[in-house]
Amino acid sequence: MKYLDLTLSTPQENLACDEALLDLCEGGNDDEILRFWEPREHFVVLGYSSKVSSEVNLRSCQANRIPVLRRFTGGGTVLQGPGCLNYSTILKIQSPGPLKGIVETNAFILEGHRETLSQIIGSEIRIQGSCDLAVGGMKFSGNAQYRRRRYLLFHGTFLLHLEIDLMEKILPVPAKQPPYRCNRSHQEFLANLELPSPVITEALKRRWNATERFGEVPFQRIKELVASRYSRDEWNFRS
């Protein structure tokens, strides 16, 4: 596997980059990729099927100048910003194998991350819901995947130093939630790991045996996806 430490200038570009890397691999590149990026500004990201009207306080977002965007993978609506560490894995699907289905992929990847991070923080981490990682019953990582014929994208976020109190202002408690949340507020449900991001990135590079830098970044495809999708209200605010 190759690694890519790449944070682009805008949230739209960073969201598009994951899709562009999946396109690249699906189209013939035979690499597997582990990417890390860290947002420089706050923005809301909806899952593919999320609804702005029920999952975002638009008035508060506008007052705080926080853009609302949409990713092409599933999962719930989240706040991104400084203090978040995002990772993306582009993996080749082989059947039989641990990535043969959605459930198997969730279990394989999250168990590896659970084991690696438990060693770092010295506390028990559990896989909760369908694809969360939690410590002491509090979520610090949400994850999602998107599958194509040859490759899949599995990506997620680690909360390290995010302003969780800001989330209270702009995201209602979701109506659809995993049972372990028990209708808790964001402050009661979410936890920051309070770790420097290089501690996490270096540990995951070792876990994935990502020893070589990936250099073929598809900048033109990223630009095309931003223009056609990630910068457009028709995509971000669609019903």
VEXZA-96105 format. One record per residue: residue number from 0; z, y, x of N, C-alpha, C in turn. Coordinates in nm, 2 decimals. Last residue first. Example, Ala and Ser with C-alpha at 12.3 -4.5 7.8 and 13.67 -1.06 7.14 Angstrom:
BEGIN
TIPA  seq     n_w     n_v     n_u    ca_w    ca_v    ca_u     c_w     c_v     c_u
TIPA    1    0.71   -0.22    1.28    0.71   -0.11    1.37    0.79    0.00    1.29
TIPA    0    0.78   -0.57    1.32    0.78   -0.45    1.23    0.78   -0.33    1.32
***
This chain:
BEGIN
TIPA  seq     n_w     n_v     n_u    ca_w    ca_v    ca_u     c_w     c_v     c_u
TIPA  238   -0.24    1.69   -3.27   -0.14    1.63   -3.36   -0.14    1.48   -3.33
TIPA  237   -0.25    1.87   -2.96   -0.31    1.80   -3.06   -0.21    1.72   -3.15
TIPA  236   -0.18    2.04   -2.75   -0.11    2.06   -2.88   -0.17    1.98   -3.00
TIPA  235   -0.33    1.95   -2.53   -0.18    1.96   -2.52   -0.11    1.98   -2.66
TIPA  234   -0.60    1.95   -2.63   -0.53    1.83   -2.57   -0.38    1.84   -2.58
TIPA  233   -0.64    2.20   -2.71   -0.69    2.09   -2.80   -0.63    1.96   -2.75
TIPA  232   -0.56    2.36   -2.50   -0.47    2.35   -2.62   -0.51    2.23   -2.71
TIPA  231   -0.62    2.26   -2.17   -0.68    2.29   -2.30   -0.58    2.27   -2.42
TIPA  230   -0.57    2.16   -1.93   -0.55    2.31   -1.95   -0.59    2.35   -2.09
TIPA  229   -0.63    1.89   -1.93   -0.49    1.93   -1.91   -0.46    2.08   -1.93
TIPA  228   -0.92    1.87   -2.00   -0.81    1.81   -2.07   -0.68    1.89   -2.05
TIPA  227   -1.12    1.99   -1.85   -1.16    1.92   -1.97   -1.05    1.88   -2.06
TIPA  226   -0.99    2.10   -1.63   -1.08    2.18   -1.71   -1.11    2.12   -1.85
TIPA  225   -0.85    1.88   -1.52   -0.78    2.00   -1.56   -0.87    2.08   -1.66
TIPA  224   -1.07    1.71   -1.46   -0.97    1.67   -1.57   -0.89    1.79   -1.61
TIPA  223   -1.20    1.85   -1.26   -1.27    1.82   -1.38   -1.17    1.79   -1.49
TIPA  222   -1.00    1.85   -1.06   -1.05    1.98   -1.11   -1.12    1.96   -1.25
TIPA  221   -0.99    1.58   -1.01   -0.87    1.65   -1.06   -0.91    1.78   -1.12
TIPA  220   -1.24    1.54   -0.90   -1.21    1.47   -1.03   -1.08    1.54   -1.09
TIPA  219   -1.21    1.68   -0.66   -1.31    1.72   -0.76   -1.28    1.66   -0.90
TIPA  218   -1.01    1.54   -0.52   -0.99    1.68   -0.57   -1.09    1.73   -0.68
TIPA  217   -0.90    1.27   -0.47   -1.02    1.30   -0.55   -1.01    1.44   -0.61
TIPA  216   -0.81    1.19   -0.14   -0.76    1.26   -0.26   -0.88    1.31   -0.34
TIPA  215   -0.78    0.99    0.07   -0.90    1.02    0.00   -0.87    1.08   -0.14
TIPA  214   -0.56    0.92    0.23   -0.63    1.04    0.26   -0.75    1.08    0.17
TIPA  213   -0.24    0.79    0.25   -0.36    0.79    0.18   -0.43    0.92    0.19
TIPA  212   -0.07    0.65    0.54   -0.10    0.77    0.45   -0.23    0.75    0.38
TIPA  211    0.11    0.35    0.54   -0.01    0.42    0.58   -0.04    0.54    0.48
TIPA  210    0.31    0.21    0.43    0.33    0.25    0.57    0.22    0.34    0.62
TIPA  209    0.49    0.08    0.19    0.38    0.19    0.20    0.39    0.25    0.34
TIPA  208    0.65   -0.12    0.09    0.58   -0.14    0.22    0.46   -0.04    0.23
TIPA  207    0.81   -0.06   -0.12    0.67   -0.09   -0.15    0.59   -0.12   -0.02
TIPA  206    1.05   -0.01    0.02    1.04   -0.11   -0.09    0.90   -0.15   -0.11
TIPA  205    0.98    0.21    0.18    1.01    0.08    0.24    1.00   -0.03    0.14
TIPA  204    0.93    0.40   -0.02    0.82    0.36    0.08    0.85    0.23    0.14
TIPA  203    1.18    0.41   -0.12    1.08    0.35   -0.20    0.96    0.32   -0.12
TIPA  202    1.32    0.54    0.09    1.37    0.41    0.04    1.26    0.34   -0.04
TIPA  201    1.18    0.78    0.10    1.18    0.69    0.22    1.22    0.55    0.18
TIPA  200    1.25    0.90   -0.15    1.11    0.87   -0.11    1.10    0.77    0.00
TIPA  199    1.53    0.92   -0.14    1.46    0.84   -0.24    1.32    0.80   -0.19
TIPA  198    1.56    1.10    0.07    1.64    0.97    0.06    1.57    0.87   -0.03
TIPA  197    1.41    1.32    0.00    1.36    1.23    0.11    1.44    1.10    0.11
TIPA  196    1.57    1.46   -0.20    1.45    1.37   -0.24    1.40    1.28   -0.13
TIPA  195    1.92    1.43   -0.19    1.80    1.49   -0.14    1.68    1.40   -0.17
TIPA  194    2.10    1.38   -0.50    2.06    1.33   -0.37    1.94    1.41   -0.32
TIPA  193    2.20    1.38   -0.77    2.25    1.47   -0.67    2.22    1.42   -0.52
TIPA  192    2.12    1.25   -0.99    2.17    1.17   -0.88    2.23    1.25   -0.77
TIPA  191    2.21    1.37   -1.32    2.14    1.39   -1.19    2.20    1.31   -1.08
TIPA  190    2.18    1.23   -1.64    2.26    1.25   -1.52    2.17    1.28   -1.40
TIPA  189    2.21    1.25   -2.00    2.13    1.25   -1.88    2.22    1.28   -1.76
TIPA  188    2.38    1.26   -2.22    2.30    1.14   -2.20    2.24    1.13   -2.06
TIPA  187    2.51    1.50   -2.25    2.59    1.38   -2.25    2.52    1.25   -2.21
TIPA  186    2.30    1.67   -2.24    2.41    1.69   -2.15    2.49    1.56   -2.14
TIPA  185    2.15    1.59   -2.47    2.10    1.58   -2.34    2.20    1.58   -2.23
TIPA  184    2.38    1.42   -2.70    2.30    1.54   -2.65    2.25    1.51   -2.51
TIPA  183    2.34    1.09   -2.84    2.41    1.18   -2.76    2.32    1.30   -2.72
TIPA  182    2.26    0.88   -3.00    2.24    1.02   -3.05    2.32    1.12   -2.97
TIPA  181    2.27    0.65   -2.85    2.38    0.67   -2.95    2.38    0.82   -3.00
TIPA  180    2.14    0.53   -2.63    2.16    0.68   -2.63    2.27    0.71   -2.73
TIPA  179    2.10    0.27   -2.67    2.21    0.30   -2.58    2.23    0.45   -2.57
TIPA  178    1.86    0.25   -2.83    2.00    0.23   -2.89    2.11    0.27   -2.80
TIPA  177    1.63    0.52   -2.76    1.68    0.38   -2.74    1.82    0.36   -2.79
TIPA  176    1.49    0.71   -3.04    1.56    0.70   -2.91    1.61    0.55   -2.89
TIPA  175    1.35    0.94   -3.24    1.32    0.80   -3.19    1.39    0.79   -3.05
TIPA  174    1.43    1.20   -3.25    1.46    1.11   -3.36    1.45    0.97   -3.32
TIPA  173    1.58    1.36   -2.96    1.47    1.29   -3.03    1.51    1.21   -3.14
TIPA  172    1.72    1.68   -2.97    1.75    1.54   -2.95    1.65    1.46   -3.03
TIPA  171    1.48    1.93   -2.88    1.57    1.87   -2.97    1.61    1.73   -2.93
TIPA  170    1.44    2.13   -2.60    1.40    2.00   -2.66    1.51    1.95   -2.75
TIPA  169    1.54    2.37   -2.52    1.39    2.36   -2.55    1.35    2.23   -2.61
TIPA  168    1.81    2.38   -2.47    1.75    2.49   -2.54    1.61    2.46   -2.59
TIPA  167    1.86    2.15   -2.32    1.93    2.16   -2.45    1.86    2.27   -2.53
TIPA  166    1.73    2.20   -2.08    1.67    2.11   -2.17    1.73    2.12   -2.31
TIPA  165    1.91    2.37   -1.96    1.79    2.43   -2.01    1.72    2.33   -2.11
TIPA  164    2.10    2.18   -1.88    2.14    2.27   -1.98    2.02    2.35   -2.04
TIPA  163    1.98    2.06   -1.66    1.99    1.98   -1.79    2.03    2.08   -1.90
TIPA  162    1.81    2.13   -1.41    1.89    2.21   -1.50    1.89    2.15   -1.64
TIPA  161    1.81    1.86   -1.17    1.75    1.94   -1.28    1.85    2.01   -1.36
TIPA  160    1.84    1.72   -0.94    1.92    1.84   -0.95    1.86    1.93   -1.07
TIPA  159    1.73    1.46   -1.00    1.81    1.48   -0.88    1.90    1.60   -0.90
TIPA  158    1.58    1.22   -1.19    1.65    1.34   -1.20    1.75    1.35   -1.08
TIPA  157    1.27    1.08   -1.13    1.41    1.07   -1.10    1.47    1.21   -1.11
TIPA  156    1.00    0.96   -1.33    1.08    1.07   -1.28    1.22    1.03   -1.24
TIPA  155    0.70    0.77   -1.30    0.82    0.81   -1.36    0.89    0.92   -1.29
TIPA  154    0.43    0.53   -1.36    0.49    0.65   -1.30    0.62    0.68   -1.37
TIPA  153    0.17    0.32   -1.30    0.31    0.32   -1.35    0.38    0.43   -1.28
TIPA  152   -0.15    0.23   -1.38   -0.07    0.34   -1.33    0.07    0.32   -1.39
TIPA  151   -0.35   -0.05   -1.28   -0.26    0.02   -1.37   -0.19    0.13   -1.30
TIPA  150   -0.68   -0.19   -1.26   -0.57   -0.13   -1.20   -0.48   -0.07   -1.32
TIPA  149   -0.89   -0.32   -1.40   -0.85   -0.37   -1.27   -0.72   -0.32   -1.22
TIPA  148   -0.87   -0.21   -1.67   -0.91   -0.35   -1.64   -0.86   -0.40   -1.51
TIPA  147   -0.57   -0.02   -1.71   -0.71   -0.04   -1.73   -0.75   -0.18   -1.69
TIPA  146   -0.27    0.11   -1.85   -0.34    0.00   -1.79   -0.49    0.01   -1.82
TIPA  145    0.01    0.30   -1.78   -0.12    0.30   -1.84   -0.21    0.20   -1.77
TIPA  144    0.36    0.36   -1.83    0.25    0.30   -1.77    0.12    0.32   -1.85
TIPA  143    0.67    0.52   -1.75    0.57    0.49   -1.84    0.45    0.43   -1.76
TIPA  142    1.02    0.62   -1.74    0.90    0.57   -1.68    0.80    0.53   -1.78
TIPA  141    1.31    0.81   -1.63    1.23    0.76   -1.74    1.09    0.72   -1.68
TIPA  140    1.63    0.82   -1.49    1.49    0.79   -1.47    1.42    0.74   -1.59
TIPA  139    1.89    0.85   -1.57    1.84    0.94   -1.46    1.70    0.92   -1.43
TIPA  138    2.12    0.82   -1.84    1.98    0.80   -1.79    1.95    0.90   -1.67
TIPA  137    2.43    0.66   -1.84    2.36    0.79   -1.84    2.22    0.78   -1.77
TIPA  136    2.59    0.44   -1.79    2.54    0.46   -1.93    2.46    0.59   -1.95
TIPA  135    2.62    0.44   -1.52    2.74    0.48   -1.60    2.69    0.51   -1.75
TIPA  134    2.29    0.50   -1.49    2.41    0.47   -1.42    2.52    0.52   -1.50
TIPA  133    1.96    0.38   -1.57    2.08    0.45   -1.60    2.20    0.41   -1.51
TIPA  132    1.61    0.39   -1.63    1.72    0.35   -1.54    1.84    0.44   -1.57
TIPA  131    1.39    0.27   -1.89    1.48    0.37   -1.83    1.57    0.31   -1.72
TIPA  130    1.22    0.12   -2.06    1.18    0.16   -1.92    1.26    0.27   -1.87
TIPA  129    1.34    0.04   -2.30    1.22   -0.03   -2.25    1.19    0.00   -2.11
TIPA  128    1.69    0.05   -2.25    1.58    0.07   -2.33    1.46   -0.01   -2.28
TIPA  127    1.77    0.02   -1.89    1.81    0.04   -2.03    1.68    0.07   -2.12
TIPA  126    1.88   -0.13   -1.61    1.76   -0.10   -1.68    1.80   -0.10   -1.83
TIPA  125    2.15    0.01   -1.42    2.10   -0.08   -1.52    1.97   -0.03   -1.58
TIPA  124    2.34    0.02   -1.12    2.23    0.08   -1.21    2.18   -0.03   -1.30
TIPA  123    2.65    0.06   -0.98    2.57   -0.03   -1.05    2.47    0.05   -1.14
TIPA  122    2.65    0.25   -0.67    2.70    0.22   -0.80    2.60    0.13   -0.88
TIPA  121    2.55    0.33   -0.43    2.67    0.26   -0.43    2.73    0.23   -0.56
TIPA  120    2.31    0.46   -0.39    2.42    0.54   -0.45    2.55    0.46   -0.46
TIPA  119    2.16    0.27   -0.24    2.18    0.40   -0.19    2.30    0.47   -0.25
TIPA  118    2.17    0.03   -0.39    2.21    0.03   -0.25    2.24    0.17   -0.20
TIPA  117    2.04    0.12   -0.62    2.18    0.08   -0.63    2.24    0.08   -0.49
TIPA  116    1.78    0.16   -0.54    1.86    0.27   -0.56    2.01    0.24   -0.57
TIPA  115    1.69   -0.11   -0.52    1.68   -0.02   -0.41    1.78    0.10   -0.42
TIPA  114    1.74   -0.22   -0.78    1.80   -0.28   -0.66    1.80   -0.18   -0.54
TIPA  113    1.57   -0.05   -0.93    1.71   -0.06   -0.96    1.79   -0.11   -0.84
TIPA  112    1.32   -0.10   -0.83    1.38    0.03   -0.81    1.53    0.03   -0.84
TIPA  111    1.29   -0.37   -0.90    1.28   -0.33   -0.76    1.34   -0.19   -0.74
TIPA  110    1.31   -0.34   -1.18    1.41   -0.42   -1.11    1.41   -0.39   -0.96
TIPA  109    1.08   -0.19   -1.23    1.22   -0.13   -1.25    1.32   -0.21   -1.19
TIPA  108    0.87   -0.37   -1.17    0.89   -0.25   -1.10    1.03   -0.19   -1.12
TIPA  107    0.93   -0.59   -1.35    0.90   -0.61   -1.20    0.93   -0.48   -1.13
TIPA  106    0.95   -0.49   -1.61    1.06   -0.56   -1.55    1.05   -0.57   -1.40
TIPA  105    0.70   -0.37   -1.65    0.82   -0.29   -1.66    0.93   -0.36   -1.58
TIPA  104    0.54   -0.60   -1.63    0.52   -0.49   -1.53    0.65   -0.40   -1.53
TIPA  103    0.61   -0.75   -1.85    0.63   -0.80   -1.71    0.63   -0.69   -1.61
TIPA  102    0.53   -0.58   -2.05    0.67   -0.61   -2.04    0.70   -0.66   -1.90
TIPA  101    0.25   -0.57   -2.01    0.33   -0.44   -2.01    0.48   -0.48   -1.98
TIPA  100    0.12   -0.82   -1.78    0.14   -0.76   -1.91    0.24   -0.64   -1.90
TIPA   99    0.10   -0.89   -1.51    0.00   -0.94   -1.60    0.01   -0.87   -1.74
TIPA   98    0.24   -0.84   -1.28    0.18   -0.72   -1.35    0.09   -0.76   -1.46
TIPA   97    0.31   -1.07   -1.15    0.42   -0.99   -1.21    0.37   -0.87   -1.29
TIPA   96    0.05   -1.32   -1.24    0.13   -1.23   -1.15    0.23   -1.15   -1.22
TIPA   95   -0.26   -1.49   -1.28   -0.12   -1.47   -1.31   -0.06   -1.38   -1.20
TIPA   94   -0.38   -1.16   -1.24   -0.32   -1.26   -1.34   -0.36   -1.40   -1.29
TIPA   93   -0.33   -0.84   -1.12   -0.37   -0.98   -1.09   -0.30   -1.07   -1.18
TIPA   92   -0.41   -0.51   -1.08   -0.36   -0.61   -1.18   -0.42   -0.75   -1.14
TIPA   91   -0.29   -0.29   -0.84   -0.40   -0.38   -0.88   -0.34   -0.49   -0.97
TIPA   90   -0.15    0.03   -0.90   -0.14   -0.11   -0.86   -0.25   -0.19   -0.92
TIPA   89   -0.02    0.32   -0.82   -0.15    0.27   -0.87   -0.16    0.13   -0.81
TIPA   88    0.27    0.50   -0.90    0.21    0.38   -0.83    0.08    0.34   -0.90
TIPA   87    0.44    0.80   -0.86    0.33    0.73   -0.93    0.29    0.61   -0.84
TIPA   86    0.73    1.00   -0.91    0.65    0.90   -0.83    0.54    0.85   -0.92
TIPA   85    0.91    1.31   -0.89    0.81    1.22   -0.96    0.75    1.13   -0.86
TIPA   84    1.21    1.46   -0.91    1.12    1.39   -0.81    1.04    1.29   -0.89
TIPA   83    1.34    1.77   -1.01    1.28    1.64   -1.04    1.20    1.58   -0.93
TIPA   82    1.41    2.01   -0.90    1.52    1.91   -0.92    1.47    1.78   -0.97
TIPA   81    1.20    2.21   -1.10    1.27    2.19   -0.97    1.39    2.10   -0.99
TIPA   80    1.07    2.01   -1.37    1.10    2.13   -1.30    1.16    2.10   -1.17
TIPA   79    1.02    1.89   -1.71    1.00    1.88   -1.57    1.04    2.01   -1.50
TIPA   78    1.15    1.74   -2.00    1.14    1.87   -1.92    1.12    1.83   -1.77
TIPA   77    0.96    1.53   -2.22    1.06    1.55   -2.11    1.04    1.70   -2.06
TIPA   76    0.91    1.30   -2.48    0.89    1.43   -2.43    1.00    1.46   -2.33
TIPA   75    0.84    0.94   -2.42    0.89    1.06   -2.49    0.86    1.19   -2.42
TIPA   74    0.55    0.72   -2.39    0.69    0.77   -2.36    0.72    0.89   -2.44
TIPA   73    0.22    0.70   -2.23    0.31    0.70   -2.34    0.45    0.75   -2.30
TIPA   72   -0.02    0.91   -2.05    0.06    0.79   -2.07    0.16    0.80   -2.19
TIPA   71   -0.13    1.15   -2.01   -0.21    1.05   -2.08   -0.14    0.92   -2.09
TIPA   70    0.07    1.44   -2.11    0.02    1.34   -2.01   -0.06    1.24   -2.09
TIPA   69    0.07    1.78   -2.19    0.07    1.64   -2.24    0.01    1.56   -2.13
TIPA   68    0.27    2.08   -2.20    0.16    2.01   -2.16    0.17    1.86   -2.21
TIPA   67    0.38    2.41   -2.23    0.39    2.27   -2.29    0.26    2.20   -2.26
TIPA   66    0.55    2.64   -2.01    0.43    2.58   -2.07    0.46    2.44   -2.13
TIPA   65    0.79    2.87   -2.05    0.78    2.73   -2.01    0.65    2.67   -2.08
TIPA   64    0.91    3.12   -2.10    0.78    3.11   -2.03    0.76    2.97   -1.97
TIPA   63    1.12    3.15   -2.27    1.15    3.12   -2.13    1.02    3.10   -2.04
TIPA   62    0.99    3.20   -2.51    1.09    3.29   -2.46    1.12    3.27   -2.31
TIPA   61    0.85    2.96   -2.53    0.78    3.08   -2.52    0.87    3.19   -2.46
TIPA   60    1.06    2.78   -2.57    0.96    2.76   -2.46    0.89    2.89   -2.43
TIPA   59    1.16    2.87   -2.81    1.24    2.88   -2.69    1.16    2.86   -2.56
TIPA   58    0.95    2.81   -2.98    1.00    2.95   -2.97    1.08    2.97   -2.84
TIPA   57    0.93    2.54   -2.96    0.82    2.62   -2.91    0.87    2.76   -2.89
TIPA   56    1.10    2.28   -2.90    1.13    2.41   -2.96    1.04    2.51   -2.90
TIPA   55    0.95    1.97   -2.97    0.96    2.08   -2.88    1.01    2.20   -2.96
TIPA   54    0.91    1.77   -3.15    0.98    1.73   -3.02    1.00    1.85   -2.93
TIPA   53    0.77    1.84   -3.38    0.91    1.78   -3.40    0.98    1.75   -3.27
TIPA   52    0.54    1.95   -3.29    0.61    2.01   -3.40    0.75    1.96   -3.42
TIPA   51    0.42    1.79   -3.10    0.48    1.91   -3.06    0.58    1.97   -3.17
TIPA   50    0.46    1.45   -3.07    0.42    1.56   -3.16    0.50    1.68   -3.13
TIPA   49    0.32    1.19   -2.86    0.43    1.28   -2.90    0.37    1.39   -2.99
TIPA   48    0.14    1.02   -2.74    0.14    1.02   -2.89    0.25    1.11   -2.95
TIPA   47    0.17    1.07   -2.47    0.03    1.07   -2.53    0.04    1.09   -2.68
TIPA   46    0.45    1.29   -2.42    0.38    1.16   -2.41    0.25    1.17   -2.49
TIPA   45    0.47    1.62   -2.29    0.47    1.53   -2.40    0.40    1.40   -2.37
TIPA   44    0.65    1.82   -2.08    0.54    1.72   -2.09    0.57    1.63   -2.20
TIPA   43    0.72    2.16   -2.00    0.75    2.04   -2.09    0.63    1.95   -2.08
TIPA   42    0.83    2.30   -1.69    0.73    2.28   -1.79    0.77    2.16   -1.87
TIPA   41    0.93    2.50   -1.42    0.96    2.42   -1.53    0.84    2.41   -1.63
TIPA   40    0.79    2.46   -1.08    0.83    2.54   -1.20    0.86    2.45   -1.32
TIPA   39    0.74    2.27   -0.90    0.79    2.40   -0.85    0.83    2.49   -0.96
TIPA   38    0.79    1.92   -0.89    0.75    2.04   -0.96    0.81    2.16   -0.90
TIPA   37    0.69    1.69   -0.65    0.81    1.77   -0.70    0.77    1.90   -0.76
TIPA   36    0.56    1.36   -0.59    0.54    1.51   -0.61    0.67    1.57   -0.67
TIPA   35    0.42    1.07   -0.44    0.54    1.15   -0.47    0.50    1.30   -0.49
TIPA   34    0.25    0.76   -0.48    0.25    0.90   -0.47    0.38    0.96   -0.51
TIPA   33    0.11    0.48   -0.36    0.24    0.53   -0.40    0.25    0.68   -0.37
TIPA   32   -0.16    0.26   -0.42   -0.11    0.40   -0.38    0.03    0.42   -0.44
TIPA   31   -0.40    0.03   -0.30   -0.29    0.06   -0.39   -0.21    0.18   -0.34
TIPA   30   -0.76    0.03   -0.26   -0.62    0.06   -0.22   -0.52    0.05   -0.33
TIPA   29   -1.02    0.00   -0.33   -0.94   -0.11   -0.33   -0.80   -0.09   -0.28
TIPA   28   -1.23    0.19   -0.54   -1.14    0.19   -0.42   -1.04    0.08   -0.43
TIPA   27   -1.36    0.15   -0.79   -1.41    0.07   -0.67   -1.32    0.08   -0.55
TIPA   26   -1.26    0.26   -1.02   -1.40    0.28   -0.99   -1.45    0.21   -0.87
TIPA   25   -0.99    0.23   -1.01   -1.06    0.15   -1.11   -1.21    0.15   -1.08
TIPA   24   -0.93    0.43   -0.81   -0.91    0.29   -0.78   -0.99    0.20   -0.88
TIPA   23   -1.01    0.66   -0.95   -1.07    0.63   -0.82   -1.05    0.48   -0.79
TIPA   22   -0.85    0.66   -1.18   -1.00    0.65   -1.19   -1.06    0.61   -1.06
TIPA   21   -0.60    0.69   -1.06   -0.63    0.57   -1.13   -0.78    0.55   -1.15
TIPA   20   -0.64    0.95   -0.96   -0.61    0.84   -0.87   -0.64    0.71   -0.93
TIPA   19   -0.66    1.09   -1.20   -0.78    1.09   -1.11   -0.76    0.98   -1.00
TIPA   18   -0.41    1.06   -1.31   -0.53    1.00   -1.38   -0.64    0.99   -1.29
TIPA   17   -0.26    1.21   -1.12   -0.23    1.07   -1.15   -0.35    1.00   -1.21
TIPA   16   -0.38    1.46   -1.14   -0.39    1.39   -1.01   -0.36    1.24   -1.04
TIPA   15   -0.30    1.58   -1.38   -0.44    1.53   -1.36   -0.45    1.44   -1.24
TIPA   14   -0.04    1.66   -1.31   -0.07    1.56   -1.42   -0.20    1.50   -1.40
TIPA   13   -0.11    1.85   -1.12   -0.02    1.74   -1.08   -0.03    1.63   -1.19
TIPA   12   -0.26    2.04   -1.26   -0.32    1.96   -1.15   -0.24    1.84   -1.11
TIPA   11   -0.06    2.13   -1.43   -0.18    2.07   -1.49   -0.25    1.98   -1.38
TIPA   10    0.12    2.26   -1.27    0.16    2.14   -1.34    0.04    2.06   -1.39
TIPA    9   -0.03    2.36   -0.95    0.00    2.38   -1.09    0.05    2.25   -1.16
TIPA    8   -0.07    2.28   -0.68   -0.02    2.41   -0.71    0.03    2.43   -0.86
TIPA    7    0.06    1.95   -0.60   -0.04    2.05   -0.61    0.01    2.18   -0.67
TIPA    6    0.21    1.75   -0.37    0.24    1.84   -0.49    0.14    1.94   -0.49
TIPA    5    0.21    1.45   -0.22    0.12    1.56   -0.26    0.17    1.63   -0.39
TIPA    4    0.22    1.19   -0.02    0.31    1.30   -0.06    0.23    1.42   -0.09
TIPA    3    0.12    0.88   -0.06    0.07    1.01   -0.07    0.18    1.11   -0.11
TIPA    2    0.07    0.56    0.10    0.15    0.66    0.03    0.08    0.80    0.04
TIPA    1   -0.07    0.23    0.04   -0.07    0.36    0.11    0.02    0.46    0.03
TIPA    0    0.00   -0.12    0.08    0.00    0.00    0.00    0.00    0.12    0.09
***
